[in-house]
Structures are given as C-alpha cells and as structure tokens.
Amino acid sequence: MPPTVCGLRKHPGGKDNFKADRLAGDEALEAFPGLISSVRANRAFLARVVRYLATERGIRQFLDIGTGIPASSNTHEVAQAVAPEARVVYVDNDPMVLAHARALLSSSEQGATAYLDADLRDTGKILEAARGTLDFSKPVAVMLIAVLHLIRDADEPAAIIARLMEAVPPGSTLAISHVPNDMHMGAMSDMSDRLNRLLAQPSTYRSQAQVSSLFTGLELVEPGVVPIQRWRPDTEAEAAAVAAMWGGVAVKR
Ligand SMILES: C[S@@+](CC[C@H](N)C(=O)[O-])C[C@H]1O[C@@H](n2cnc3c(N)ncnc32)[C@H](O)[C@@H]1O
C-alpha cells in the first residue's frame, strides 16, 4: 500500500476529501520533498519497535493509538509474526480509518485485534474499552506513532501520556515518534505553515527535548530519543534514510 500523508484527511469541506488530501499532500511535498521517505521510515520504525518489544521484551499486548489507514506492517501483523497470541487494540478518531478498520481485524486465531473509534484525549474511554481485549495486569505497549503532533499543547500531551501509563503495570512500554521542529528546520516550518493553513486539525511540531520530556518517569531504552531511522536500524540503508521524526521507546519500572 502506498504511504499516506496522515492527518491530511481532516480538511473541512465535506465530500471532496481526496482532492483536499492531494492538495495538502502537494503542499507538504513542495515544502519538504523528503516527506514520502520520512513516512516510509516511520512505518519501518513502527515495525522495528513492535518486533523489538515482542522479541526482546516479551510484550504480548499493544495499544496502538492514532493507528492510521492500514498500511504495510500493521502492529498486529508484526507482533503476531513473532507471537501469534499477541493482542492489539487499535484506536483512531478518523471516520476514514474506521471505514478501513476491517483490514486491522485480521488477527491470528491465537491472538486478537480490536478497533476503537475514540479520541486520544479521551483516555478514560480508551482504557475502559481496551480492557475488553487487553489484560491490564500484564504489560502493555502503548504506541503513539506519528500522532502527538496532532495534540496541541493546550490539550496537555504529557498529562494524556501520564494517564495512559498509570493504567498499565510495570514492564509496560511507551513508544513515540514525533514530527520535529528542530530538524530540517526551514522545510519543516514551511510545511507546518502550509498544512496549518489547509487543515482543520492544527499540527504542533516538537523538539528533541520536548519529545524526551514526554517520557518523564519512564526509563528510555538505548539509543534514547533519536531520529527514527537511527533507532536500532536493521540495515545501513535504513539508517541512511531521509526522515524527519524523533523516535524513542521507554519502559515503566
Ligand atoms: C500521521 S497518522 C499516523 C498513522 C500511523 N500511526 C503511522 O505512523 O503510520 C496520524 C493518525 O492519528 C489519528 N489521530 C489524530 N488525532 C487523533 C486523536 N486526537 N485521537 C485519535 N487519533 C487521532 C489520525 O486520524 C491519523 O490516522
């Protein structure tokens, strides 16, 4: 499946969403031609993180919030390739993602997947519904991949994360990838200006220090908060990809 420029489906104006997507996508690409490579690198980061958590941390439960339209290497596909019994709850608030959710529900027989139409800011609803599929007495990997830039400072992303991480037991993990404001700086600020003019949902790009602070109280695993392509890359080509995202994984002790 081709990479989608996520978050571009929120353009106001009803039926012609795909045209709006294309317009916003064109604007974004004009500002930052590395965007497609970056979106691919983000999916590769997601897959590496899930594989790492399933293989090296023994995680069998995933709460993937801001799932996006199904693409290559969805969380349950990667996790269940390692551990068929893995259970995954996907959460998104976009009706377009809901419309594609069936592809996310193709679980292995031993495991389970569920899809929840909910807003990341409504952690109470998410946690309550996720309990139908996940056992919160066992570690859960909370995945916030390329979604937090869509949460404004006023909505207190750190408090949202704290509520999620409070609900899960020690041994649980938090994975974040986040659009930066301190990498490819001219291009990113141009892209942010253009997209915020076009899209109903404003973006807040954040620095490495700001993204690092979202892991407060948790123990970052090596190599910390780094450009996603440098987070435990499998190949030199992967490490050399053009990408503009901070990424990291931390464990709750
Ligand atoms: C950029 S896409 C990332 C998709 C996927 N995680 C990935 O990395 O490929 C962001 C997704 O987050 C969803 N999203 C944005 N704000 C959200 C919110 N407040 N609650 C839940 N989902 C949200 C969007 O609908 C979109 O599907």
The ligand as an SDF file (V2000), in Angstrom:
LIG
                    3D

 27 29  0  0  0  0  0  0  0  0999 V2000
    0.0760   10.7330   10.7900 C   0  0  0  0  0  0  0  0  0  0  0  0
   -1.1180    9.4710   11.0340 S   0  0  0  0  0  0  0  0  0  0  0  0
   -0.1150    8.1820   11.7450 C   0  0  0  0  0  0  0  0  0  0  0  0
   -0.6520    6.8110   11.4660 C   0  0  0  0  0  0  0  0  0  0  0  0
    0.2160    5.6610   11.9840 C   0  0  0  0  0  0  0  0  0  0  0  0
    0.3520    5.7120   13.4450 N   0  0  0  0  0  0  0  0  0  0  0  0
    1.5760    5.6900   11.3310 C   0  0  0  0  0  0  0  0  0  0  0  0
    2.5200    6.1320   11.9980 O   0  0  0  0  0  0  0  0  0  0  0  0
    1.6910    5.3170   10.1750 O   0  0  0  0  0  0  0  0  0  0  0  0
   -1.9880   10.0970   12.4650 C   0  0  0  0  0  0  0  0  0  0  0  0
   -3.2580    9.3360   12.8020 C   0  0  0  0  0  0  0  0  0  0  0  0
   -3.6810    9.7870   14.0860 O   0  0  0  0  0  0  0  0  0  0  0  0
   -5.0770    9.9880   14.0570 C   0  0  0  0  0  0  0  0  0  0  0  0
   -5.4080   10.9870   15.0610 N   0  0  0  0  0  0  0  0  0  0  0  0
   -5.1740   12.3160   15.0360 C   0  0  0  0  0  0  0  0  0  0  0  0
   -5.6120   12.9010   16.1410 N   0  0  0  0  0  0  0  0  0  0  0  0
   -6.1570   11.9150   16.9000 C   0  0  0  0  0  0  0  0  0  0  0  0
   -6.8050   11.9000   18.1650 C   0  0  0  0  0  0  0  0  0  0  0  0
   -6.9640   13.0220   18.8590 N   0  0  0  0  0  0  0  0  0  0  0  0
   -7.2490   10.7220   18.6260 N   0  0  0  0  0  0  0  0  0  0  0  0
   -7.0880    9.5720   17.9110 C   0  0  0  0  0  0  0  0  0  0  0  0
   -6.4870    9.5320   16.7150 N   0  0  0  0  0  0  0  0  0  0  0  0
   -6.0290   10.6860   16.2190 C   0  0  0  0  0  0  0  0  0  0  0  0
   -5.3530   10.4620   12.6510 C   0  0  0  0  0  0  0  0  0  0  0  0
   -6.7130   10.2400   12.3020 O   0  0  0  0  0  0  0  0  0  0  0  0
   -4.3960    9.6130   11.8410 C   0  0  0  0  0  0  0  0  0  0  0  0
   -4.9960    8.4030   11.4380 O   0  0  0  0  0  0  0  0  0  0  0  0
  1  2  1  0
  2  3  1  0
  2 10  1  0
  3  4  1  0
  4  5  1  0
  5  6  1  0
  5  7  1  0
  7  8  2  0
  7  9  1  0
 10 11  1  0
 11 12  1  0
 11 26  1  0
 12 13  1  0
 13 14  1  0
 13 24  1  0
 14 15  1  0
 14 23  1  0
 15 16  2  0
 16 17  1  0
 17 18  1  0
 17 23  2  0
 18 19  1  0
 18 20  2  0
 20 21  1  0
 21 22  2  0
 22 23  1  0
 24 25  1  0
 24 26  1  0
 26 27  1  0
M  CHG  2   2   1   9  -1
M  END
$$$$
